[in-house]
Amino acid sequence: MTAQRVRLRSVPLLPAVVTGAWAGFAPGLFVGAIAGVLITFGAGAALEWMRELSFTTGIAQQLLPFGDRTGLLQTIQDGWWFVVPAAALAVGLFSALIGGLTGALVAASFGSVLRGVEVDIEPLSGTAPIAAEPAKPRRKRAKEYRSAVGDS
C-alpha cells in the first residue's frame, strides 16, 4: 500500500465557519470569565478605596471620584455570580463571531490564494486501495439519448 498525493482545491464553507466559531468561542469564554472576575474585583477595590479615602479625609463619599456610582459598584460586587458568566458569554459569543467570519474568509480565499494544498493519503490497512482518479460518468451517445427521449 502506497501513499497517494492529492491536491485540495477548496474547503467547504459551513465546516470552516463552524470550526472557526468553536475555535473562537472556547478561548473567548475563558477570557471573558477572567474579565468578569477582574470587573467584580475592580468594583470591590474601588468601593474599598472610596470608603478608606472618605474616612481618612473626612469628605463625603458622593464628592469623591465615582461617588455617584457607589450603588452600581456595590451591585456589580454583590452580583459576581451573574457578572462573571455574563461577561464570559458576551466575550465568548463575540469571539465566536470573529472566528466564524475568519473561517468563512479562509474557505472563500483558500483556492485562489493558496492554489490548493498537497496532501498525502495513506489507505487504512485491510481496506481497498483508493482509485487514482475518480470514475467519470459515462455520457450517453446521441443514439441512446434519442431512444430514451422518444425521438426517432
Stockholm file with secondary structure:
# STOCKHOLM 1.0

chainA/1-152         MTAQRVRLRSVPLLPAVVTGAWAGFAPGLFVGAIAGVLITFGAGAALEWMRELSFTTGIAQQLLPFGDRTGLLQTIQDGWWFVVPAAALAVGLFSALIGGLTGALVAASFGSVLRGVEVDIEPLSGTAPIAAEPAKPRRKRAKEYRSAVGDS
#=GR chainA/1-152 SS CCCEEEEECCCCHHHHHHHHHHHHHHHHHHHHHHHHHHHHHHHHHHHHHHHHHHHHHCCCGGGSTTGGGHHHHHHHHHTHHHHHHHHHHHHHHHHHHHHHHHHHHHHHHHHHHHCCEEEEECCCTTSCCCCSSCCCCCCCCHHHHHHHHTCC
#=GC SS_cons         CCCEEEEECCCCHHHHHHHHHHHHHHHHHHHHHHHHHHHHHHHHHHHHHHHHHHHHHCCCGGGSTTGGGHHHHHHHHHTHHHHHHHHHHHHHHHHHHHHHHHHHHHHHHHHHHHCCEEEEECCCTTSCCCCSSCCCCCCCCHHHHHHHHTCC
//
